[in-house]
Amino acid sequence: MTVDVTDFEQQVLEASREGPVLVDFWAEWCGPCRQLGPILEKIADEDGAGFTLAKVNTDNNPEVSQRYGIRSIPAVKLFADGEVVDEFIGALPEPQVRKWLEKAVPSESKQRLVDAQEAFDAAQQDEAAAILAGVLRDEPANAAAQALLARCIAFEDAQKAHELVTQAARTDPAFVPLSVAIATLAELDGMNIEALPEDPSRAPIMAAIADLKRGDADAALGAFVQAVRLNKRYEDELARRACIALFAVLGDKNELTKKHRRALEMALF
């Protein structure tokens, strides 16, 4: 929702005690303001935006502008409980605005994402997936939830995981590396392993792929590392790429990542 502010005390300060209020300080003559304004209005009108957008014309509200130290516009300030809790200056492009809002605007879904991440880091993928399913029911386009859910199900359904993370990467390019990693797992899942060329590393790669299909990432990583030791260049460095993909899905905090990353480094060098 977007409102043109006529009473700052009521429409911003008091309103922010009920929910976050994002204030766009702007002016008619400001070119960058005309670039940023429509972006903020578009996001504010989306379902689940999580904030009210308040437009403050600095020419018409000099006292408010002076009170909050507005010296350059556009200036955006986020109010919660009557206080400024975050802000930025200048006309950011839409992806950067969305990324800033994801971090700045408090919401129940953000807390649920934190809970899901903690469950995932504790190797409780089923619990994390259940939390994320609830987030996505409320916010189907939540990129962070899509990406984390993709990590939760990557070993049991790599194709579905790839669909989820691809959607997330379209919204937020930060998820592109994860999309590439899960694409590698999907490639392994659909691979005709019997067609792999003869090579000393063929057998451990076949074993590793079978381990992945059983959801045994520990055994799979061990076998992939062994394949790297035998022939690191086999099939366009398939074993190395598989290890990197698994590390990306498991995450840096996972004990399996810590265990096998060092082994991979030693196998490569």
HUFEN-V988515 format. One record per run of one state. SS is the DSSP state (hx for helix, st for strand, lp for the rest). FROM is the first residue (numbers start at 1). TO is the last residue. If there is no record, write none. Layout:
SS FROM TO
SS FROM TO
This chain:
lp 1 1
st 2 4
lp 5 7
hx 8 17
lp 18 20
st 21 26
lp 27 30
hx 31 44
lp 45 51
st 52 57
lp 58 61
hx 62 67
lp 68 74
st 75 80
lp 81 82
st 83 89
lp 90 93
hx 94 104
lp 105 107
hx 108 121
lp 122 124
hx 125 138
lp 139 142
hx 143 153
lp 154 157
hx 158 171
lp 172 172
hx 173 189
lp 190 192
hx 193 195
lp 196 201
hx 202 213
lp 214 216
hx 217 230
lp 231 233
hx 234 250
lp 251 254
hx 255 268
lp 269 269
